[in-house]
Amino acid sequence: FHFNVWLYGIIFGALTFILIGWLFLPLLFLFSWVLPIMAILKILGDPNVSYRYPFIFRVI
């Protein structure tokens, strides 16, 4: 998950040069804080089910 957030940060950082990245950086900040909290709450509610983050690249 954090590798994907890092990758999105690089992409959005590069997009700041054409000013569209400034719109996505606050969303990336929220994405990097809210999704882990949601994952923790989901796991605490049902620990037998594995949680899969949305919007990530699955290599394997």
The first five atom37 places (N, CA, C, CB, O) and aatype in JSON, in Angstrom:
{
  "aatype": [13, 8, 13, 2, 19, 17, 10, 18, 7, 9, 9, 13, 7, 0, 10, 16, 13, 9, 10, 9, 7, 17, 10, 13, 10, 14, 10, 10, 13, 10, 13, 15, 17, 19, 10, 14, 9, 12, 0, 9, 10, 11, 9, 10, 7, 3, 14, 2, 19, 15, 18, 1, 18, 14, 13, 9, 13, 1, 19, 9],
  "atom_mask": [
    [1, 1, 1, 1, 1],
    [1, 1, 1, 1, 1],
    [1, 1, 1, 1, 1],
    [1, 1, 1, 1, 1],
    [1, 1, 1, 1, 1],
    [1, 1, 1, 1, 1],
    [1, 1, 1, 1, 1],
    [1, 1, 1, 1, 1],
    [1, 1, 1, 0, 1],
    [1, 1, 1, 1, 1],
    [1, 1, 1, 1, 1],
    [1, 1, 1, 1, 1],
    [1, 1, 1, 0, 1],
    [1, 1, 1, 1, 1],
    [1, 1, 1, 1, 1],
    [1, 1, 1, 1, 1],
    [1, 1, 1, 1, 1],
    [1, 1, 1, 1, 1],
    [1, 1, 1, 1, 1],
    [1, 1, 1, 1, 1],
    [1, 1, 1, 0, 1],
    [1, 1, 1, 1, 1],
    [1, 1, 1, 1, 1],
    [1, 1, 1, 1, 1],
    [1, 1, 1, 1, 1],
    [1, 1, 1, 1, 1],
    [1, 1, 1, 1, 1],
    [1, 1, 1, 1, 1],
    [1, 1, 1, 1, 1],
    [1, 1, 1, 1, 1],
    [1, 1, 1, 1, 1],
    [1, 1, 1, 1, 1],
    [1, 1, 1, 1, 1],
    [1, 1, 1, 1, 1],
    [1, 1, 1, 1, 1],
    [1, 1, 1, 1, 1],
    [1, 1, 1, 1, 1],
    [1, 1, 1, 1, 1],
    [1, 1, 1, 1, 1],
    [1, 1, 1, 1, 1],
    [1, 1, 1, 1, 1],
    [1, 1, 1, 1, 1],
    [1, 1, 1, 1, 1],
    [1, 1, 1, 1, 1],
    [1, 1, 1, 0, 1],
    [1, 1, 1, 1, 1],
    [1, 1, 1, 1, 1],
    [1, 1, 1, 1, 1],
    [1, 1, 1, 1, 1],
    [1, 1, 1, 1, 1],
    [1, 1, 1, 1, 1],
    [1, 1, 1, 1, 1],
    [1, 1, 1, 1, 1],
    [1, 1, 1, 1, 1],
    [1, 1, 1, 1, 1],
    [1, 1, 1, 1, 1],
    [1, 1, 1, 1, 1],
    [1, 1, 1, 1, 1],
    [1, 1, 1, 1, 1],
    [1, 1, 1, 1, 1]
  ],
  "atom_positions": [
    [[0.82, -1.19, 0.0], [0.0, 0.0, 0.0], [0.87, 1.26, 0.0], [-0.94, 0.0, 1.2], [0.62, 2.19, -0.77]],
    [[1.87, 1.27, 0.85], [2.68, 2.48, 0.96], [3.55, 2.69, -0.27], [3.56, 2.41, 2.2], [3.86, 3.83, -0.63]],
    [[3.94, 1.62, -0.92], [4.67, 1.77, -2.18], [3.78, 2.46, -3.22], [5.13, 0.39, -2.71], [4.26, 3.31, -3.98]],
    [[2.52, 2.1, -3.25], [1.59, 2.73, -4.19], [1.36, 4.19, -3.86], [0.27, 1.98, -4.21], [1.28, 5.02, -4.77]],
    [[1.25, 4.53, -2.59], [1.1, 5.93, -2.2], [2.34, 6.71, -2.61], [0.85, 6.06, -0.67], [2.23, 7.84, -3.08]],
    [[3.51, 6.11, -2.43], [4.76, 6.75, -2.84], [4.77, 6.98, -4.35], [5.97, 5.89, -2.42], [5.16, 8.04, -4.83]],
    [[4.33, 5.98, -5.1], [4.28, 6.09, -6.56], [3.29, 7.17, -6.99], [3.91, 4.75, -7.18], [3.59, 7.96, -7.89]],
    [[2.12, 7.2, -6.38], [1.15, 8.25, -6.69], [1.7, 9.63, -6.33], [-0.17, 8.0, -5.94], [1.44, 10.6, -7.03]],
    [[2.46, 9.71, -5.25], [3.08, 10.98, -4.86], [4.06, 11.48, -5.91], [0.0, 0.0, 0.0], [4.12, 12.67, -6.19]],
    [[4.83, 10.57, -6.47], [5.76, 10.96, -7.54], [5.0, 11.44, -8.76], [6.68, 9.77, -7.92], [5.36, 12.45, -9.37]],
    [[3.95, 10.72, -9.13], [3.16, 11.12, -10.3], [2.5, 12.47, -10.07], [2.08, 10.06, -10.62], [2.57, 13.35, -10.93]],
    [[1.87, 12.65, -8.92], [1.2, 13.92, -8.64], [2.2, 15.05, -8.45], [0.31, 13.8, -7.4], [1.93, 16.19, -8.79]],
    [[3.38, 14.72, -7.89], [4.43, 15.72, -7.77], [4.9, 16.21, -9.12], [0.0, 0.0, 0.0], [5.15, 17.4, -9.31]],
    [[5.02, 15.29, -10.07], [5.4, 15.68, -11.43], [4.29, 16.51, -12.08], [5.71, 14.44, -12.28], [4.57, 17.41, -12.87]],
    [[3.05, 16.2, -11.76], [1.93, 16.95, -12.33], [1.79, 18.35, -11.75], [0.65, 16.19, -12.11], [1.07, 19.18, -12.31]],
    [[2.47, 18.63, -10.64], [2.4, 19.99, -10.08], [3.07, 21.0, -11.0], [3.05, 20.03, -8.7], [2.78, 22.2, -10.93]],
    [[3.95, 20.53, -11.86], [4.59, 21.45, -12.8], [3.61, 21.99, -13.83], [5.75, 20.77, -13.51], [3.81, 23.07, -14.38]],
    [[2.54, 21.24, -14.09], [1.51, 21.77, -15.0], [0.26, 22.15, -14.2], [1.15, 20.72, -16.09], [-0.82, 22.3, -14.77]],
    [[0.42, 22.31, -12.9], [-0.57, 22.84, -11.96], [-1.76, 21.93, -11.68], [-1.07, 24.12, -12.46], [-2.56, 22.27, -10.81]],
    [[-1.92, 20.83, -12.35], [-3.04, 19.94, -12.04], [-2.73, 19.07, -10.82], [-3.37, 19.05, -13.25], [-3.65, 18.59, -10.16]],
    [[-1.46, 18.87, -10.52], [-1.08, 18.05, -9.38], [-1.47, 18.65, -8.04], [0.0, 0.0, 0.0], [-1.67, 17.92, -7.07]],
    [[-1.59, 19.97, -7.98], [-1.99, 20.63, -6.74], [-3.39, 20.22, -6.32], [-1.91, 22.14, -6.88], [-3.72, 20.26, -5.13]],
    [[-4.21, 19.83, -7.27], [-5.56, 19.36, -6.93], [-5.53, 17.96, -6.34], [-6.45, 19.39, -8.17], [-6.38, 17.61, -5.51]],
    [[-4.57, 17.16, -6.76], [-4.53, 15.77, -6.33], [-3.72, 15.54, -5.06], [-3.96, 14.93, -7.43], [-3.93, 14.54, -4.38]],
    [[-2.8, 16.43, -4.71], [-1.98, 16.22, -3.53], [-2.79, 16.19, -2.23], [-0.94, 17.31, -3.43], [-2.51, 15.33, -1.39]],
    [[-3.79, 17.06, -2.03], [-4.61, 16.92, -0.82], [-5.39, 15.6, -0.8], [-5.59, 18.08, -0.71], [-5.59, 15.01, 0.27]],
    [[-5.82, 15.14, -1.96], [-6.52, 13.85, -2.01], [-5.57, 12.7, -1.66], [-7.11, 13.62, -3.41], [-5.97, 11.74, -1.0]],
    [[-4.34, 12.8, -2.09], [-3.35, 11.78, -1.76], [-3.07, 11.77, -0.26], [-2.04, 12.02, -2.54], [-2.91, 10.71, 0.34]],
    [[-3.02, 12.96, 0.35], [-2.82, 13.04, 1.8], [-3.97, 12.36, 2.54], [-2.7, 14.51, 2.24], [-3.74, 11.58, 3.46]],
    [[-5.19, 12.65, 2.13], [-6.35, 12.0, 2.76], [-6.34, 10.49, 2.5], [-7.65, 12.61, 2.24], [-6.65, 9.7, 3.39]],
    [[-5.98, 10.11, 1.3], [-5.9, 8.71, 0.91], [-4.92, 7.96, 1.81], [-5.48, 8.58, -0.56], [-5.19, 6.83, 2.23]],
    [[-3.78, 8.58, 2.1], [-2.75, 7.91, 2.89], [-3.09, 7.86, 4.37], [-1.42, 8.61, 2.71], [-2.47, 7.09, 5.11]],
    [[-4.06, 8.64, 4.83], [-4.48, 8.61, 6.23], [-5.78, 7.84, 6.44], [-4.63, 10.01, 6.74], [-5.9, 7.08, 7.4]],
    [[-6.73, 8.04, 5.57], [-8.06, 7.47, 5.78], [-8.09, 5.97, 5.49], [-9.07, 8.17, 4.89], [-8.68, 5.21, 6.26]],
    [[-7.46, 5.53, 4.41], [-7.53, 4.11, 4.07], [-6.89, 3.18, 5.11], [-6.88, 3.89, 2.74], [-7.46, 2.13, 5.37]],
    [[-5.74, 3.51, 5.71], [-5.23, 2.64, 6.78], [-6.16, 2.61, 7.99], [-3.85, 3.1, 7.21], [-6.3, 1.56, 8.63]],
    [[-6.79, 3.73, 8.32], [-7.72, 3.74, 9.44], [-8.93, 2.86, 9.12], [-8.17, 5.19, 9.76], [-9.41, 2.12, 9.98]],
    [[-9.42, 2.96, 7.89], [-10.53, 2.1, 7.49], [-10.13, 0.63, 7.52], [-11.02, 2.49, 6.08], [-10.94, -0.22, 7.89]],
    [[-8.9, 0.33, 7.14], [-8.42, -1.06, 7.17], [-8.35, -1.58, 8.6], [-7.04, -1.16, 6.51], [-8.73, -2.72, 8.87]],
    [[-7.87, -0.75, 9.51], [-7.79, -1.16, 10.92], [-9.18, -1.44, 11.46], [-7.1, -0.08, 11.76], [-9.38, -2.45, 12.14]],
    [[-10.13, -0.57, 11.18], [-11.5, -0.77, 11.66], [-12.12, -2.02, 11.05], [-12.36, 0.45, 11.35], [-12.85, -2.75, 11.74]],
    [[-11.86, -2.27, 9.8], [-12.39, -3.47, 9.13], [-11.81, -4.74, 9.75], [-12.09, -3.43, 7.62], [-12.54, -5.7, 9.99]],
    [[-10.51, -4.74, 10.01], [-9.85, -5.91, 10.59], [-10.31, -6.13, 12.03], [-8.33, -5.75, 10.55], [-10.47, -7.28, 12.45]],
    [[-10.52, -5.06, 12.78], [-11.01, -5.22, 14.15], [-12.42, -5.77, 14.17], [-10.95, -3.89, 14.89], [-12.8, -6.49, 15.09]],
    [[-13.21, -5.45, 13.16], [-14.58, -5.94, 13.09], [-14.67, -7.4, 12.69], [0.0, 0.0, 0.0], [-15.51, -8.13, 13.21]],
    [[-13.81, -7.84, 11.79], [-13.83, -9.23, 11.32], [-12.39, -9.66, 11.03], [-14.72, -9.38, 10.04], [-11.93, -9.54, 9.89]],
    [[-11.67, -10.16, 12.05], [-10.25, -10.47, 11.87], [-9.96, -11.68, 10.98], [-9.63, -10.7, 13.2], [-8.81, -11.88, 10.59]],
    [[-10.96, -12.48, 10.65], [-10.71, -13.66, 9.83], [-10.71, -13.37, 8.33], [-11.75, -14.7, 10.11], [-10.33, -14.22, 7.53]],
    [[-11.12, -12.16, 7.95], [-11.17, -11.79, 6.54], [-10.02, -10.84, 6.24], [-12.55, -11.14, 6.18], [-9.85, -9.83, 6.94]],
    [[-9.24, -11.14, 5.22], [-8.13, -10.26, 4.87], [-8.67, -9.01, 4.17], [-7.1, -10.99, 3.97], [-9.63, -9.09, 3.4]],
    [[-8.04, -7.89, 4.44], [-8.47, -6.62, 3.85], [-7.6, -6.32, 2.65], [-8.4, -5.46, 4.89], [-6.38, -6.46, 2.71]],
    [[-8.22, -5.9, 1.57], [-7.48, -5.52, 0.36], [-7.72, -4.05, 0.1], [-7.93, -6.38, -0.87], [-8.86, -3.6, -0.05]],
    [[-6.63, -3.3, 0.04], [-6.73, -1.87, -0.23], [-7.22, -1.62, -1.65], [-5.38, -1.19, 0.0], [-6.82, -2.32, -2.57]],
    [[-8.08, -0.62, -1.83], [-8.47, -0.25, -3.19], [-7.39, 0.64, -3.83], [-9.83, 0.49, -3.18], [-6.56, 1.2, -3.13]],
    [[-7.42, 0.75, -5.12], [-6.55, 1.64, -5.91], [-5.07, 1.28, -5.83], [-6.73, 3.05, -5.44], [-4.22, 2.17, -5.96]],
    [[-4.73, 0.01, -5.62], [-3.32, -0.35, -5.59], [-3.01, -1.29, -6.75], [-2.94, -1.0, -4.25], [-3.89, -1.97, -7.27]],
    [[-1.74, -1.3, -7.14], [-1.27, -2.2, -8.18], [-0.92, -3.53, -7.53], [-0.05, -1.6, -8.94], [-0.1, -3.57, -6.61]],
    [[-1.5, -4.58, -7.99], [-1.2, -5.91, -7.48], [-0.21, -6.57, -8.44], [-2.51, -6.77, -7.32], [-0.54, -6.87, -9.58]],
    [[1.0, -6.78, -7.96], [2.07, -7.3, -8.8], [1.89, -8.8, -9.02], [3.44, -7.01, -8.17], [2.07, -9.3, -10.13]],
    [[1.56, -9.51, -7.96], [1.43, -10.97, -8.07], [-0.03, -11.35, -8.08], [2.15, -11.68, -6.9], [-0.36, -12.53, -8.16]]
  ]
}
